[in-house]
Structure formats: C-alpha cells, structure tokens
C-alpha cells in the first residue's frame, strides 16, 4: 500500500519487515551467515579499526566484563590450557629455550626431534630422580647452565621434572643418571 506521507510509508515498511522477519527467521539467519562468511575479512578489518579508534571504550567494556564474569573468564583460560596438546607445549618450551640461549649468546641448537630422542633415551623418566614424567610435562634443563657458559646443544640437555630442575637452578655439579649420548 502506497502512502503519500513519507513518514506513514516508512512506518508501514517497518511493520511489514518486522512481520516478515518473524515469519522467516530461518531465511534471515541463513542470509546473514552467508553474508558474514563472504565478508569475513571486511568485518575483521572494521572491528580492528573500531577497536583502535575506541581503545578507552574497549578497555572499559573489557574491565567491566572481567569483573562481572570472573569465573567464566577463569574457566575459559583453564579450558584453553587443558586443550593444548603435548606437542604444542613442547614446541612452546623449545621456542622459549632458544630465546634464552640467544639472550645469553650461547652456541648450539636443538629441535623437537632432539627432545623426542632424549625422551626415548631417558625412557620417559626425569634425568635426576628417575621419576616418570609425561611427554610435554617436563622441563628442558641445561646440565651446564647457560649462565655458566654451557651450550645449547643436545649433549648439554636433560629432561627433568619441575622439582629437580627448579631445585637445581643454575648450579654446577649435578650429573644426570643417564649416560650422555656422543
């Protein structure tokens, strides 16, 4: 129905569109899902730009959300941490160790394959106390600490439980229970 008055026409269109959307929720939902998939990069860029332009608003919102949903945030972080695979944990540990070695200007290099080989050589046990350790739940220890001039080569590494590695610290004189590979 066409109205001569543009305000009445606009109101009529709004009522008609609301009614149509209520009757066709599935079509509307499918349309917007397809639209979002096709414009993913566009939407991400818009969100980034808005966040840059409205840092204060974003900070305020995040602060309020964190305070009111503290338990939900804690559980989300906990679940993310639990979902990580042993391999990703080992890779992260290796990256951290490489960065430390670069900072200390230590020579040498090791990779994930070296860590797997050490784990097999040590039969899945701590190098010092011989307690079993799960793959990904160990510390990578430098037998001769980097701070005392040790290298970052595989020969200078030992897989240890957290207790042994943290109690050893950067002390010399600890000898692993397993034989060093040549």
C-alpha positions in Angstrom: 0.0 0.0 0.0 1.5 3.3 -1.0 1.1 6.3 1.2 1.6 9.9 0.1 3.0 10.8 3.5 6.7 9.5 3.7 6.5 9.1 7.5 3.5 6.8 7.3 5.1 4.9 4.4 8.3 4.3 6.5 6.2 3.1 9.5 4.3 0.7 7.2 7.6 -0.7 5.8 9.0 -1.2 9.3 5.9 -3.1 10.5 5.8 -5.2 7.3 9.6 -6.0 7.6 9.3 -7.0 11.3 6.4 -9.3 10.5 8.2 -10.8 7.5 11.4 -11.4 9.6 9.4 -13.0 12.4 7.7 -15.4 9.9 11.0 -16.2 8.0 13.6 -16.5 10.8 15.4 -19.4 9.0 15.8 -17.4 5.7 17.1 -14.3 7.6 19.6 -16.4 9.6 20.9 -18.2 6.5 21.3 -14.9 4.7 23.3 -13.3 7.4 25.5 -16.4 7.9 26.3 -16.4 4.2 26.9 -12.7 4.2 29.3 -13.0 7.2 31.2 -15.8 5.5 31.6 -13.8 2.3 32.7 -10.6 4.1 34.9 -12.1 6.8 38.0 -10.0 6.1 35.9 -6.9 5.7 34.2 -7.4 9.1 37.5 -8.2 10.8 39.1 -5.0 9.5 36.1 -3.0 10.6 36.3 -4.5 14.1 40.1 -3.8 14.3 39.6 -0.2 13.2 36.8 0.4 15.7 38.9 -1.1 18.5 41.8 1.2 17.5 39.6 4.2 17.4 37.8 3.4 20.6 40.5 2.0 22.9 39.0 3.6 26.0 35.5 2.2 25.4 37.0 -1.2 24.7 39.1 -1.1 27.9 36.1 0.0 29.9 34.0 -2.8 28.5 36.6 -5.5 29.0 37.2 -4.3 32.6 33.5 -4.5 33.4 33.1 -7.8 31.7 36.1 -9.3 33.5 34.8 -8.1 36.9 31.2 -9.4 36.3 32.3 -12.7 34.6 35.4 -13.6 36.6 34.6 -17.3 36.9 33.7 -17.6 33.3 36.9 -16.0 32.2 38.9 -18.2 34.6 37.3 -21.3 33.3 37.8 -20.2 29.7 41.6 -19.8 30.3 41.7 -23.1 32.2 40.0 -25.0 29.4 42.3 -23.4 26.8 45.3 -24.5 28.8 43.9 -28.0 29.2 43.1 -28.4 25.4 46.7 -27.7 24.4 48.5 -30.8 23.1 51.7 -32.1 24.4 53.4 -31.4 21.1 52.4 -27.7 21.2 53.6 -27.4 24.8 57.0 -28.9 23.8 57.2 -26.5 20.8 56.5 -23.6 23.0 59.1 -24.7 25.5 61.7 -25.1 22.7 61.0 -21.5 21.5 61.4 -20.2 25.0 64.7 -22.0 25.4 66.0 -20.8 22.0 65.2 -17.2 23.0 67.0 -17.7 26.3 70.1 -19.1 24.6 70.2 -16.2 22.1 70.0 -13.7 25.0 72.9 -15.5 26.7 74.8 -15.7 23.4 75.2 -19.5 23.9 76.2 -21.6 20.9 74.2 -24.6 19.8 70.8 -25.6 18.5 68.2 -28.3 19.2 64.8 -29.1 17.7 61.7 -31.1 18.6 63.3 -34.3 17.2 66.2 -33.9 19.7 63.7 -33.6 22.5 61.8 -36.7 21.4 65.1 -38.6 21.2 66.1 -37.5 24.7 62.7 -38.6 26.0 63.1 -42.1 24.5 66.7 -42.3 25.8 65.6 -41.4 29.3 62.7 -43.8 29.0 60.2 -41.1 30.0 61.9 -40.5 33.3 63.5 -37.5 35.0 67.2 -37.4 34.4 68.0 -36.7 38.1 65.4 -38.5 40.3 64.3 -41.1 37.7 60.6 -40.5 38.4 58.3 -41.0 35.3 57.3 -37.8 33.5 54.7 -37.4 30.8 55.6 -36.1 27.4 55.1 -32.3 27.5 55.1 -32.2 31.3 58.9 -31.9 31.7 61.4 -29.1 32.0 64.3 -28.9 29.5 67.4 -28.5 31.7 70.9 -27.4 30.6 73.2 -29.6 32.6 75.9 -26.9 32.4 73.8 -23.8 32.8 73.8 -21.2 30.0 74.8 -18.6 32.7 77.9 -20.7 33.5 79.0 -20.9 29.8 77.0 -24.1 28.9 75.9 -24.7 25.3 72.5 -25.1 23.7 73.5 -28.4 22.0 71.6 -31.6 22.6 74.5 -33.1 24.6 74.0 -30.4 27.3 70.3 -31.0 27.7 68.4 -33.2 30.1 64.6 -33.6 30.6 63.7 -33.2 34.2 60.7 -33.0 36.4 59.8 -29.5 37.6 61.0 -30.2 41.2 64.5 -31.3 40.2 65.0 -28.5 37.6 63.8 -25.8 39.9 65.9 -27.0 42.9 69.0 -27.3 40.6 68.7 -23.8 39.3 71.9 -22.7 37.7 74.2 -24.8 39.9 77.0 -26.9 38.6 77.9 -30.4 39.7 74.5 -32.2 39.0 75.1 -35.2 36.8 72.1 -36.8 35.1 71.5 -40.5 35.9 71.6 -41.5 32.2 74.6 -41.7 30.0 75.3 -38.7 27.7 75.0 -39.5 24.0 78.1 -39.0 21.9 
